[in-house]
Amino acid sequence: MPTLATTVDGLKLPNPFVIGSGPPGTNLNVITRAFREGWGAVIAKTISLDASKVINVTPRYAKLLGADGKDVVGWENIELISDRKFEIWLDEFKKCKDQYPDGVLIASIMEEYNRDAWTEIVERCQDAGVDAFELNFSCPHGLPERKMGAAMGENPEILGEVSEWVMAAAKKPVWAKMTPNVTHIEDPSRSALRAGCQGVSAINTIRSVMSVNLETLRPEPSVEGYTTPGGYSCKAVRPIALRMVMEIATMIRREFPGRSLSAIGGIETGGDAAQFILLGGDTTQVCTGVMKHGYDMVKRMCDELLAFMEKHKFETIADFKGKSLDYFTTHAELVRMQKERKDKQKAAAEEAAAKKMVKADSEWSGDDFVKQSDALARG
Ligand SMILES: Cc1cc2nc3c(=O)[nH]c(=O)nc-3n(C[C@H](O)[C@H](O)[C@H](O)COP(=O)(O)O)c2cc1C
């Protein structure tokens, strides 16, 4: 019987399904609900020391529906990090660890470019009992204006420096969460790992504009008739997330063996998670999926992942982590391999035809008579 239990950076998870930072981990009430439903770990909504600067708007979500007009395939948000007071969060972290001592609780943190602020937020969160950190270097809207989030994540040098500050203060494992809004996601990932972070999480949302209303001519989501580019998530981003996870995993394998990777982007089924693990993920995070399907989706996902493992006779997550990375190569190599196969097929066909050729009159057969005649005409 396979097991979903896995240990990542010393964190013991009952399964690899982790609540991704966002509304599904936004207060004690929902975090404890996630543990009760059986999630492997919870990454809380991103917090900062001074929540008074965080002011959200409504509407702040917009959905892209599939051809059936019902299934949500894409989701844009212009939501900021948590607008709840830091002291309230510390209290809730403590209460959560009291109620669920074995539940893996990860604080997602974000600060301005200021060493003291990063040191303070790390120290106070770990004093409150969190098990690990995720550094939000990736929120694409609102906060970059304050040089936070993706503004840091798009700059590998600054990201590396901030990661060093965090690593100097952190006594718990640290994952750095990457923005996909860069050309080469390996560059910021490498900076975080060089600074000593235990792992990388990817991806956060992709900068997007959901739509333009053809009646009002206003882009959506429309706030007082205006909008601002937001972050795109859900199923539609999965192929992009798979590519980026593959790129980071390949880099980790070569340059930082043993470091971890938490895969995110459009995961809604056990099969989706299996694909990310096959491309090198240690854990798989779900955010928008929970907003669509509810917390109990984790049970279905666990069953689906176990069925996949049973089918392929994998006993543990480690048995298939990164297994499909070996099947990537360059386009030139694809061309070479295809030519090699076609050449071999051609040679085999010619050999077969040559075998059909009549070498003595006794070999003429009634069934192959026409083919044998043709072969002799070809010579
Ligand atoms: C409404 C919403 C709010 C989010 N807030 C945060 C956040 O506070 N911090 C963070 O690191 N990521 C945040 N994210 C990004 C998600 O954690 C995740 O990286 C992204 O949505 C892709 O995964 P998904 O398709 O499973 O949602 C948010 C996503 C959504 C949809």
The ligand as a MOL file (V3000), in Angstrom:
LIG
                    3D

  0  0  0     0  0            999 V3000
M  V30 BEGIN CTAB
M  V30 COUNTS 31 33 0 0 0
M  V30 BEGIN ATOM
M  V30 1 C -7.4490 35.6510 -4.3220 0
M  V30 2 C -6.0020 35.2830 -4.2470 0
M  V30 3 C -5.1990 35.8180 -3.2530 0
M  V30 4 C -3.8520 35.4700 -3.1650 0
M  V30 5 N -3.0840 35.9810 -2.1590 0
M  V30 6 C -1.7910 35.5860 -2.0400 0
M  V30 7 C -1.0000 36.0320 -0.9500 0
M  V30 8 O -1.4460 36.7440 -0.0510 0
M  V30 9 N 0.2950 35.6300 -0.9000 0
M  V30 10 C 0.8590 34.8040 -1.8410 0
M  V30 11 O 2.0340 34.4560 -1.7360 0
M  V30 12 N 0.1100 34.3490 -2.8710 0
M  V30 13 C -1.1890 34.7200 -2.9910 0
M  V30 14 N -1.9460 34.2350 -4.0250 0
M  V30 15 C -1.3060 33.3530 -5.0400 0
M  V30 16 C -1.5350 31.8720 -4.7600 0
M  V30 17 O -0.9750 31.4680 -3.5380 0
M  V30 18 C -0.9580 30.9940 -5.8900 0
M  V30 19 O 0.4440 31.2060 -5.9610 0
M  V30 20 C -1.5570 31.2900 -7.2570 0
M  V30 21 O -2.8990 31.6700 -7.1520 0
M  V30 22 C -1.4690 30.0840 -8.2130 0
M  V30 23 O -2.0160 28.9190 -7.6460 0
M  V30 24 P -3.5750 28.4690 -7.8300 0
M  V30 25 O -3.8530 28.3560 -9.3110 0
M  V30 26 O -3.6750 27.1620 -7.1000 0
M  V30 27 O -4.3960 29.5390 -7.1980 0
M  V30 28 C -3.2950 34.5600 -4.1140 0
M  V30 29 C -4.1200 34.0180 -5.1020 0
M  V30 30 C -5.4580 34.3560 -5.1760 0
M  V30 31 C -6.3160 33.7340 -6.2610 0
M  V30 END ATOM
M  V30 BEGIN BOND
M  V30 1 1 1 2
M  V30 2 1 2 3
M  V30 3 2 2 30
M  V30 4 2 3 4
M  V30 5 1 4 5
M  V30 6 1 4 28
M  V30 7 2 5 6
M  V30 8 1 6 7
M  V30 9 1 6 13
M  V30 10 2 7 8
M  V30 11 1 7 9
M  V30 12 1 9 10
M  V30 13 2 10 11
M  V30 14 1 10 12
M  V30 15 2 12 13
M  V30 16 1 13 14
M  V30 17 1 14 15
M  V30 18 1 14 28
M  V30 19 1 15 16
M  V30 20 1 16 17
M  V30 21 1 16 18
M  V30 22 1 18 19
M  V30 23 1 18 20
M  V30 24 1 20 21
M  V30 25 1 20 22
M  V30 26 1 22 23
M  V30 27 1 23 24
M  V30 28 2 24 25
M  V30 29 1 24 26
M  V30 30 1 24 27
M  V30 31 2 28 29
M  V30 32 1 29 30
M  V30 33 1 30 31
M  V30 END BOND
M  V30 END CTAB
M  END
